[in-house]
Amino acid sequence: MFTIKYRVLSLAAAVMLAAATAAAAPASGTAEQPNQSYEQVARKVRKELVTLPYYGVFDNLAYKVEGDTVTLYGQVVRPSTRSDAERRVARVAGVSRVVNQIEVLPLSSFDDEIRVRSFYAISQMGGLFHYMRGVNPSIHIVVNRGNVTLEGVVSNPTHARLAYIAASQVPGVFSVTNNLRVEGRNY
């Protein structure tokens, strides 16, 4: 009889301890909005930006996540890409405010010609064609009033230098800024 009372008391104590632990635990994944870490929000924001319908090789988008605020930066050719980026990022769970600082590049047939020539020049430079393939290429070419800026990621410093040389040789280009980053390096 002593062992039955001992087991019942032990079971009651375990149930009470489990109930107290469950009541003290913070609620995660509530119906309102789940708690999102910086990495989760940043990953979702990036996915939304790179899957924009008109985001391409001649656009450059960047972002900064600070708490529940996302600031968008960069340059785009189409005004619709700017507004689509803001709208999509605003829908991401964990984002309550979007500051849109994306610049819409001016319409210019001169710049359009430089864009196309720069794309072909970089694509034809030894070993760089694979950076220009796909829906979201590794190298982005931003042209603003004849000035070219190279953005993106390459696998080694030589490829960054070759892209710069190719863009510099395009007729009509006033200047080239090489902002290409080497994969795996933080400089």
N, C-alpha and C positions, 0 to 999 in steps of 0.2 A: 504494500500500500504506500510506503514511503517513496518508492521509485516512481509510482504513477503521479503523485503530487509533485515530485521533483521535475518530472518530464513536462507536466502541464505548466508549472511555473516557468521553466526554461523556455517553453514554446511561447508563453505570453510575453516574456521579456524580449524574446527575439522579434516578435511581431511589433511590439511597441518601439523597439530600436529601429526597425526597418521603416516604420511609419514616420518617426521623427526625422530620420535621414532623408526620406523622400520629400517631406515638407520643407526641409531646410535647403534642398538642392535648388539652384537657380533654374528657371524655366528656359529651355533653349528650343528654338524652332517653334515659337508660338504662332498663333494664327495671324498675328499682326505682321511681323517681319522677323526673320531669323537673325541672330547675331552673326555678323559677317566680319571675318578678319580682313586686314589690309590686303593680303595676298589674294584672297578669294575675290574681293571687289576689283582689284587691279586686273586679275585674269579675266573676269567677266567684261570689264570695260574694254580691254584690248580686243577680246573676241568680237564685241559689238562694232568696234571701229574697223577692224580688218575685214569684216563681212559686209560693210556698206556697199550698196549696189554700184555706185559710181566711183568708188575709191580705187585709184590706180597708180601707175608708175609716175605720173606727173603731179601727184598729191603727196603731202607729208602731214601726218597727224601724230600728235604726242599728247600725253595727259599727265596730270599729277593728282594723286589721291591724298586728301588731308581730312581724316575723319570721315564724315558722310558727304563731303564736298569734293567734286571732281572738277578740275580746271582743264579745259581743252586748249591746245596750242596747235600751231602749224599753218600750212598754206594749202589751199585747194583751188582747183580750176573752176568748179561749178558751185554756185551759191547753194544749190540743193544738197550738196555733200555736207556743207557746213550745218545746215538746219537738220539734216538727217542724223548727223553725228550727235548733236545736242539732244534730239528727241530719243534716240536709242539709248544713250547713256543715262538719261533721266529715268528710264524704265528699269535699270539694273537694281536689284535688291540691295539695300544698304546705302544707296545714293539718294540724298534728299535735296541736293542743290548742285546745279551745273553752271559753271562760269565758262562761257564760250568766247575764247580769244582767238579763234581760227580766222585767219586772213583769207579773203577771197581775192585771188590774183586778177589783175585787170585783163580785160579782153584785148588780145593783140595777135594779129596774124603773124607779125614778126616773131613774137615769143613762141607761137605754135610751131613755126618753122624750125626754130632752134630746138624745141622739145623733140621733134621727130628726128632731126639730124643728130642730136646728142644721144638719143636712144640707139640709133643705128651705129654711131661711132663707138659707143661703149659695148654694144652687143658684138661688134666685129673685132674688138681688141682681144688679143690672145687670151683665151681662158675665161673671159668674163660673160659669155653668152648665157651661162646657166643662172647668173644672178638676175637676169632680166626676164626669165620665164615664169609662167604661172599667173594666177589671179592676183596674188600679192607678192610682187618681186622683192628681192632683198635690197636692191638699190632703187631709190626714188630720185627723180630729177625734177627739181623745182626751178622754174625759169620766171624771173620777174624783171621786166624791162631790159632784157638782154644779159642779165646776170644769172649765172647758173649756180645752184647749190646742190651738192650731192649729199643725200641722207640715206641712212640704212646701215646694214651690217655686211661685212665681207669676212672671208676666212683667214686672210693674212694681209700684212702691210703692203706687200707687192701689188695685190689686187686693188687696194685703195689707191695706190699711186698710179697704176695703169688706167683706172677709171678717170682720175683727175687729168692725166695726159690726154686721154681720148676726148674728154669734154672741152679741154683747152684748145684743141685743134679744130673745133667746129667753127666755120665761118660765121661772123656776126656776133660771137660771144664776147662781151666786154670783160667779164671776170668770172672765175670759178672759185667757189668756196667748197672745200672738201671736208664735210662733216661725217664721212664714213667711219664707222667704228669697227674694230677688229673683234671678231667673235671671241669671247672669253677674256677680253682685256677690259679693264675699267679705267680708261683714260680718254 
